[in-house]
Amino acid sequence: MGVRSTGVGELSREPDRVPVVDVGAQPVFALIDSGTDESPSGRLNWANFPRRRAIFALVGALILFVVVIRQVRGVDLGQIWARIRAADGPLLALALVVFYCSFLCRTLRWRALLENVGFGRGAGRRLPSLFGLLEILYLSWFANCVTVARLGDAYRGHMLKKAAGVSFGVTLGTILAERLIDLTILVGLMAGTALFVFHGTLPPEAVRALLGGLGIAAIGGGGLLALRPLRPVLARALPTRLHAHYASLEGGLLGSFRRLPLLAGYSVLGWAIEGTTLYLTAAAVGAPVSPAGALMVALIASLLTTIPLAPSGLGVTEAGMVVVLGWLGIEPSTAGAIALLNRCINYWSIVAFGAILYAVSRKK
């Protein structure tokens, strides 16, 4: 795919441009800040980011969770609590450790994306260390867990700009590329595991979930393909003050899609870790969930977390997991215990540990 740099240059007249990646025959230019804060993040009060708004979001999400979970047929909260109390502690601890391995995998992928757009030792532009990037990534996940609409992604751009001077737009472009790669891999794995688990005959609900995922992936892919043709239109439609922001975003997004096998491999590994986490959680309560079934449930749950009704789909995701586990023959109370324990691992632990890290971090 060839991407011309001239259109990006038309959108950005003043900021310094550094050629950071060669896509096709010509370089894509990512905008690098020249001492001033080009990003909208610089005008936000990030110091107070996760506090009052986060508390209201979490309280609202908890209310939504109670309302939704009570609507799932056959769920007895008393039986769910009994199964949670009887769960195998060492297996749950192992599930927690396995889940946290996914952050190292995701950090390695993000570093590769940043290297693709010219940030890294090879390009002579220093980034934080691997563990510094991991800290930024984890704090952004914490922010996503306590706010709606994935505001943690913008927070990640703010933190990396503060730590390494990387343009907010370029960082946001790599994050969008990361999301699109993740979603594409998720839909492919979800289709494969669902066909395997149900022997080629999918329940109507599974078909709808798969079509929903395909629709979102198609929209993302279509938007990516439309960036170049729409560039002149956007140049005329956007206010002049936004041209630099769009150009850096486009450079970061289009420049990210190099070394796709490596990026896809990290994504597959990340989703496999999510499936393993759920498999261990189900085993901890004695539920007969196969590895393929656990991966399918984890993938659908991850898709549900994108619903912007509550932080990370809180409430909707748990109820959806109970329904999907029911397709696998797991009775509702056991399914409810699996869903709650799994969310304690991949949601509530991030809220708890993230709050501690946020309190002591210098990168916030």
Order of alpha helices (4+ residues) and beta strands (2+ residues): alpha-beta-beta-alpha-alpha-alpha-alpha-alpha-alpha-alpha-alpha-alpha-alpha-alpha-alpha-alpha
